[in-house]
Amino acid sequence: MLDLKFIRENPEVVKRAVDLKNEKADIDRVLELDRQRRSIINEVEQLKKERNDNSRKVAELKKAGEDAAEVIARTKEISQKAKELDEHLADIQEKLKSELDRIPNIPHETAPEGKDESANVEVLRTGDLPQFDFEPLDHIKLGERLDILDFKRGGKISGSGFPVYKGMGARLERALINFMIDLHVDKHGYREIFPPFVVNRESMYGTGQLPKLEDDMYLAEKDDLFLIPTAEVPVTNLHRDEMLQGEELPIKYVAYSACFRREAGSYGKDTRGFLRVHQFNKVEMVNFSLPENSYEMHEQLLKEATEILDLLELPYRVLSLATGDLSFAAAKCYDIETWSPAEQKWLETSSVSNFEDFQARRANIRFRREKGSPPEFVHTLNGSGLATSRLMVSLLETWQTDEGTVVIPPVLRPYMGGRDVIKKEYDK
């Protein structure tokens, strides 16, 4: 959420931000509701002052033995008018909040301008794309041949987009998660969190998923609880409505979670295998930062995410997202993409975002620099470190052999019981 005072003082800046993000928000409507709100507040304050003055007059008149009926009648009129204005004010404030909730975060000045993903800018590419002297298999055929992935049975028990990992596939998935968590905790200084996988509306609102993205979420209507689309939601909301101390910052959390997304807007997109799923696993990094340090932390967060790919020896590239491709809540975002040899295209494996104080205002996460200093909003950041579904695509396809087996990257072998290759479990 943007600061209302900022909107009032910089309406053209906010209007341009709405346009850059391809969003729909009526800034003039916001300004008019704000004007009405302030006018009513001023009128109510004047009425309450008059009511208080009249109360003193009534006491003085009664003490002097004079008739106070006229003043009492006027005081009752004032009270009724103030009550009506308070009810009108509540209605205005509800409408104003609804309009404010539709205003996206302002893109950072370094975000490339552009209407969609075609304007994204590649800022880094590393690693050589794999070359094969045989026809490489895609991750679906590899998974079936090695009997480590089962998309058909996942579809039978849950529907399309819900994969089943089997045998060494399940162990490889667990190895990836444990490897990434260990690296972020042991080397990057994160504190591990194991959060709930369902959250309430307040949590979804705090990180910016609601109201805009409600149709993309799975909702347990009886309890009004949402399956989380990312661990960003519960982890960021750990400090909702809290006052942090400046010396605590930065706070760095890392969490594994399953993630659930209806992908309501994905009709017609490639849904084969892991390319677009409704449930997937992800390791998420969440940072709470001093405002002046958040962009330095953003760059560090990017390095912490890409180190995973360096250690897995997978080629990748980093994109700085154009304004029209930024999420509703992000001020700046990098996407990290890994290569799929079978698809012959880059696949998004991580997004690393700085939200500045946008989420903190919605979730009311503040800090004091020192005792007695005025409260300020923290800056929040997060990044996938990493999502495993598309990472699994690149890993299986890049490390495959002409025998139809998959070599296990050296860094994962300690997590795989010392194995160096995945083959059919009955092929000893």
N, C-alpha and C positions, 0 to 999 in steps of 0.2 A: 504494500500500500504506500502511496506517495503522501508526503506531508501536505496537508490542506493549505497551509500557509505558503508553501512553495508553489502549489498550483495557482493560488490567488495572485502571487507576485510574478509568476512566469507562465502565463497561460499559453503563449505561443510556443514555448519550449515543449510543453506537455502535449500540445496538439500535434506538433511535429513528431514527437516520440510515438504517439498513437498511430500516425500515418506510417512511420518507418517500420513499425511492427505489424502492419496490416491488421490492426485491431479496430474495434468499433467502440468508441466512448465519446459521450457528449460533454465536452469540457464547458461549453457555454451553459448547459443545464446545471452542471456542478456549481459554477460560479453564481448562478441565479439562486439556487437552493441555499448556497452559503450566505448570500446576501439576505435572503429571507430569514435564515436561522439567526444571524447576528442581529437583525432588526427586531425579531421577536424577543430574543434574549435581553436586548436593551430595554424594550417596552416592559417586559416582566420585571426587570430590576427596578424600573421607575415606579411601577405599580406597588411592588413590595416595599419600596422606600416610603411611598405615600401611606400605605397601610400601617407601617410601623409608626409613622408620624401621627397618624390618626389614633392609633391605640394609646399613644401618650396623651393626646388631646382629650380623649374620652376620660382617661383617669383624672386629668386635671379638672375637667368640667364637673365630674361627679364629686371630686373633692371640694370644689367651690360651690356645690349645690346647684349647679346650672344644668339646663336640659342638653343632653348629649345625643338625642335621638337622631338628629340629622347627620351627625358625624358617624354614628354607628351604622346608619343605613348606607352611607357612602362607603364605609369600610367593607360592608358585606358585598356591595357592588364590585369593589376592587378585588375582593377575594374570588368572586365568581369569574370575573374577567381574567384574572391571573390563572385560574384553573383551566379555563378554556384555551388560553394561550399556551399553557404547559402541554396540553393534549395536542394542540396544533404543532408545537415545537417537536414533540416526540414523533409525529408523523413526518415532519420535514426532515428530521435527523435520520429516520429510517430510509427515506427516499435518497437522501444524500449518501448514506453508507452504501446503498445499492449501486449508485452511480460510481462512487469511488472504487468499489470492488471490481469494476470493469476497466479501470485504467491500468495499463501495463507499466512495468518498470521502464525507466528511461535508459536506452542503450548508452553504454560508455562511449566516449569520444573516439576510442581506438577501434571500436567494432566497425567492420567494413559496412558501408551503406549498400543496400540492395534489397530487392523485393522478395527474393526467395533463395534457395540453396545454391542456385547457379552463380550467385555472387560471393559465395564463401571463398576464403583465401587460404591456400595451402601455405603454411608457415614452416613446416618441417616434413622431411621424408627421409627415412633411414632403413637400411637393409636392402638386400638384393631380392627381387622377386624370384621365387623358385622356378627352376627350369627342369623339365623331366624328359628322359629319353623313352618314355612310355606314356600311354594315354592315362592321365590321372583320373581317379574316381572322385565323385563328389562325396560330401560327408554322409549323405543318406545311404549311398551304396556301400561305403566303407563301414558304416554302422551296422548295416544288415549283414554284410559279409563276415564281419568279426563278431556278430551277435552281441553288440554292446549298446545299441540304441534300438528302440522299438516305437516308432511313431504310430504304427497301425494299432497296436494294443492300447497305446495312450489315447488314441481317438475312440477306441471301443469303450473304455472305462470313463472317459471325461469329455471327449469331443476333440476336434482338430485343434492343434496348438498346445497340446499338453503332452510333452514327450516323456517317455520312460527310459531311464538309464539302466543298463543291465551289466552284471559282472564287472569286467575291467572298465567299462564305460562309467559305471557308478563310482568306481574307485578313482578313476581319472578326474571326474567332476569334484569329488571330495578332496582329492589332492590339490587341484587348482585353488579351491576355496581356502584350504588350510595353508598352502604356500603363500597366498596373497595376504591373508590375515597375519601370519607370522612375520612377513616382511614389513608390513606397516606398523606392527606393534614393536618388533625388536629393533628395527633400523630407523623407522621414520617417526617414532615417538608417539604413536597413537594409543589411546586407551580403548580396549575392546568393549563393545556393547552387544548384548544379544537381546534385541527388542521384541515386543509383540508384533505379530503379523497382521493384526487388525487394529484400526484406530477410529476415533470418533470424528464428528464433523469439525470440531474446533481444531483438531490437529491437521486435517486436510485443508482447512481454510488458512491456517497459519503458514503453511509452506506454499500456498498459492494454487493448489489443485482445484479448490472450490472457490467460486461456483463454476468457473469456465470449463473444467474437464470432468464434470460429474458423469457424463455419459460414457466416458472411457474407463470408469472404475467399476469394480464389482462391489455391490452393496448388499449386505445382509439386512433386509428391510425390517425384519421383526425387531432387531436390536439397534437399527440405525448405525451400524458399524461398517466400515469399508475395509476390504482386503487391500493391503498397502501396495502401491505401484512401485515403491522403492523404499529402502530403509532410511532415505533422507527424511521421510515424513515423521516416523516416530523418534528418530534420533534428534532432529532439529527441535522437535517439540518437548524434548526432555527439559528444556529451560524456558518453556512458555510461561509467561507471567512471573518471571523471576528477575531479581536484581543481582547481577554478577558484580564481582569486584575487579577493578582494572588489573590487579596483579595476577588474577587467575588467567588472563588472556595471553596468548591464544589457548583455546581449548580444542583438542583434536581427538575426535572419536572415529572408530572404524567399526563397522558392523556387517555381518553376513545376514542376508534374508532371502527368502523366496519373494518374488515380485509377481504381481498379478495385474494384467491390463487387458481390458476387453478389446482394445484396438478398434473402437467403433468406426473410426474413419479410414480403415485400411482396406476397404473393399476394392478388389481389383489389383492390389499389390501382391508381390511375390510372397506366397505363404508356404513355400516348400521347406520341410525340415525345420531347422533352427532359424531360418531367415526371418520369420515373424511368428512369434509364439505368444500364448496368453499367460503362461507361467514360465519363469526362468529364475536362475539364481544370480546373485550379485553381491559383491563386496563393495560397500559404500563408505567413503571418507567424508566426514562433516567437520568443518572448521568454524569456530566462533572467533572473530578477530577484532582488534582495535581498528576503527575506520581508516586511519592513516596507513595501516599495514596490509590492508586486504588485497591489494593488487600484487604486492610482493608475495603474499601467501598464495595467490592464484597461480602465479608462475611456479611456485614450489609444489603446489598440488598437482600441476600438470606433470612435473618431473617425477613425482612419486607414483603417478599412474603409469607413465611410459616406461619406468624402470622394470615393471612387470614384463613388458613385451621385450625389452632388451634381454632380460634373463631367460625368457622363453625362446629367444633367438628367432623372433618373428618380425618380418618387415611391417612397418606401419607408417602412417602419415598423420599429421596434425593439421586441422583446419580451424581457422578463426571464423566463427559463424557471422554471416551477414545479419544486419538488423532485422530483415524480414524472416530470418530462419531462427532467430532467438526465441527461447521460450517466453511465456507471458511474464515470468518473475525475474528472469536473468538480465543483468546489465551487460555481461560479457560472457562468452562461452567458447571453449575449445572442444571440438570433437576429435576423438582419436579413432582412426580406422585401420583395420587389419585387412590383409589381402586374401581373397578366396581364389585359389588357382582354378577350381572347377567353374565358378561363376564368372571368373575373369573381371572381378570388380572389387572395390573397397567396401568393407562392411563396418558400420559404426559399432565400436566396442566400448566406448566410454564418452561421457560428456563431463566436462570440468567447468563449473559455473561459479561466478561471483554475483551474488544477489544484492550486494551492498546492504542497505538497511531495509530493503523492501519486505523481506520475510519477517525481520525483527519487529517492524511496526505492526504487521498483522498478528504476530504471535506475542507481542509485547515483551520482547527480550531486551533488557537494558543493563547498563553497567555504570558504576561510578569509578572515576579514575582514582579517587582517594576519598577518604572519609569526609563527608560534608560537601563534596563537589556535586554539581547538578547531574542528574541522570542523563545518559545518552543511549542511543540504540547501537547495539553491536552490528557488525557486518557478518553475514553468514555466507559460507561457501560450501560446495560439495563437489565430489567427483566420483565416478565409478572407478573402482580400483581392483578388479574390473568386473563387467558383466560376463558371465561364462558362456552364454548360448552361442553368440557369434564368434567369440574367442575359440570355442570348441570347433567351429567350422574351419577357421584358419589353421588351428593346430593339427587337426586330423588330416586336412588336405595338404598342408605344407610338409608334414613329417611322414607322409605315406611312402611306401616302397613299391617296387615293381612286383613284389610277392603278395601285395594286398595287405601287408601288415603296416603298423604305425610305430615309428621309433618314438620313444618317450624322451622329451627334452631332458638333458642331464640334470637340470635344477629340480625337476619333479621326481627323479628316481628315488630319493630317500622317502618320499611320500607314497611311493608305489611298491614298497617292499623290496627295493633294490632292482626291480625289473627294468630292462632297457628297451623292451619292445612289447607291443600289444598284438597278440595273435589270437585266433580262435582258442578258447579255453581248453578244447579237447585236442588241439594241435600241440602236443608237448615236444 
